[in-house]
């Protein structure tokens, strides 16, 4: 009987430790989020936000009224191959379009004026490969991912 238990333990541990490796598409560039559309990956718009101080607020702005990168998915999923970027430091924000550019309030004396980040779920798929999912349905509009404490942006539009 002990032999049967050992065999069963081996089968169970092989099933647990023999989990399938990720075999889907892989981003061609490191440190850039790619939107997942079935087996296709679409590179997000890479940019740098410019900070403007206005009265009691700091506003991050991006040029252009809309991102050329578009998705119909209300809960987008991204794949990111990392080298320097820390996926745990990514935040997502909805951008407002004003005067032909996209902007978000990042610091304000009144807390109600600050745009709250959108919740993201991060899953490690492989060595330096991560799946980042928006954890709530988003309305049509302009959005951007940005590492905390950085002006780097990865923008997209939901239509």
GIFEN-V114718 format. One line per field, one symbol per residue. ss: DSSP state (H for helix, E for strand, - for the rest). psi: psi as a letter, one per 20 degrees, with the letter a starting at -180 (. if undefined). burial: + if it has 9 or more other C-alpha atoms within 8 Angstrom, else -. A space follows every 10 residues. Layout:
ss->???
psi->???
burial->???
//
This chain:
ss->-HHHHHHHHH HHHHHHH--- ---------E ---EEEE--E EEE-EEEE-E EEEE--EEEE EEEE-----E E-----EEEE E-----HHHE EEEEEEEE-- EEEEEEEE-- HHH----E-E EEEEEE--EE EEEE------ EEEEEEE--- -EEEEEEE-
psi->hhhhgggghg gghhggikqq qpjaqpphqq kpppppndjq popropapqp pppodjqppp qqqqiqqipq qiphmqpqpp pqghpohijp qqqpqqpplj rpqppipqho hiippqqppq pppphaojpq ppppjqpqrq aprqqpppjq ipqnqrpp.
burial->---------- --+------- ------+--+ ++++++---- +++++++-+- ------++++ ++--+++-++ +--+++++++ ++----+--+ +++++-+--- ++++++-+-- ---++--+++ -+-++---++ +++++----- +++++++--- ++++++++-
//
